[in-house]
Amino acid sequence: MEQLIFLIVTLVAILIAITVFKINIGISLFLGTLLFGLISQPLPDVLNTMFLTLINETTVLLLIISIEIVFFVNIYSATKMIDEAQSYLIGKIRKPKLIAVMIPSFLGLLPIAGGALLSAPFVDKIGNDLGLSKGEKVFINVWYRHSLLFAYPMNDALILAVALASIKLSDLILVLLPSMLIMFAFGYPLLIKRKGRTNAKFVEQRSSGVSLIPFMLAVITATVLSTVLNMGFYGIVLGTMVGIISALLIGRPKGTSIVRSFMDKRMLTIALVLYSAMLLRGFIANTSVPVLINTLSLMLPRLIIEVLLPFFLGYMLASISGAIALSFVTFAAGMTLTVYEVALIYGSAFIGYTVSPFHLCLVFTAEYLKTNITSAYKYMLPAAAVTILSLIALTFI
């Protein structure tokens, strides 16, 4: 029981370090994990687990994927291809309501800093034309920015969940797809219910579809290799590499841009989160915690815990990777999880993160539209509830 108490104290300390003291999430997770290891087991065992985790195939692949994705996104931004791709989509779609949906969705698949601000002007312009309130515009921008990301095979949080739960990526994506479609469909009635003008005009910039090639190649290659051909993480590594190579060939960035893209501190943060999650799982496996958690899971309402704990962590941390890491090292330690339960835990953490008042996409959008984030909750909370209920329903299949 002492080791379980140590784990709970560690998780609480990590949460406080991140939310109260604003310490970097990667550093907080690593130091908290290391502290738990030193308290719960002898130093030689700690060092051995750290080494074995570092050379573990899954850990190595996760680290490579995280570095690749950040580098790819940075190159895509540095070469201005993301701006060209956005202009191309606007020029081709030409339907304001679809633009309000597609631009946030497209940019959401590229987790760039301040990405919500790129789509906010378009949603604002279309929203004014349709007579949407500021709260509705905040909801549309933030919700659609995360709808496709929910079951996106190159989402690092989804990849981490698969690794920690030891299931196939393709299996989890298939289970998540119905809820993703529900998320995507939930906001559209706000757009189609309005009878106002739909003559929003955008300045069309000359842009070709070439700028979309690196992104499309990366997504299609990674999806086919990892899910259809069942190559798992190796498929994502290869798919992302194809995207990087094509971005370098098409965008032709300067050497300084390449160096800056590779030196992004987010690489270190994400790498620390991934390694710490795998390390904490290794430390827990060497203790009596799995047996105790399994015993407690028989005494407490399992379904409620699988919803509330991940949602709370996502809501408080406003970090999907951090919430996933803490959730799955707890559940996977002592429970045998079905793919439907993994989807529920992942989905609850994801939704908690999406609606968090600390979530920068929500904060940036509200600031741009000069409104309070709570103005969007009238629309966001029902959508969040329906999404989680859809995931709960799947667990009874």
Secondary structure by P-SEA (a helix, b strand, c coil): caaaaaaaaaaaaaaaaaccccccaaaaaaaaaaaaaaacccaaaaaaaaaaaaacaaaaaaaaaaaaaaaaaaaaaaaaaaaaaaaaaaaccccaaaaaccaaaaaaacccccccccaaaaaaaaaaaacccaaaaaaaaaaaaccccccccccaaaaaaaaaacccaaaaaaaaaaaaaaaaaccccccccccccccccccccccccccaaaaaaaaaaaaaaacccccaaaaaaaaaaaaaaaaaaaacccaaaaaaaaacaaaaaaaaaaaaaaaaaaaaaacaaaaaaaaaaaacaaaaaaccaaaaaaaaaccaaaaaaaaaaaaaccccccaaaaaaaaaaaaaaaaaccccaaaaaaaaaaccccccccccaaaaaaaaaaaaaaaaac
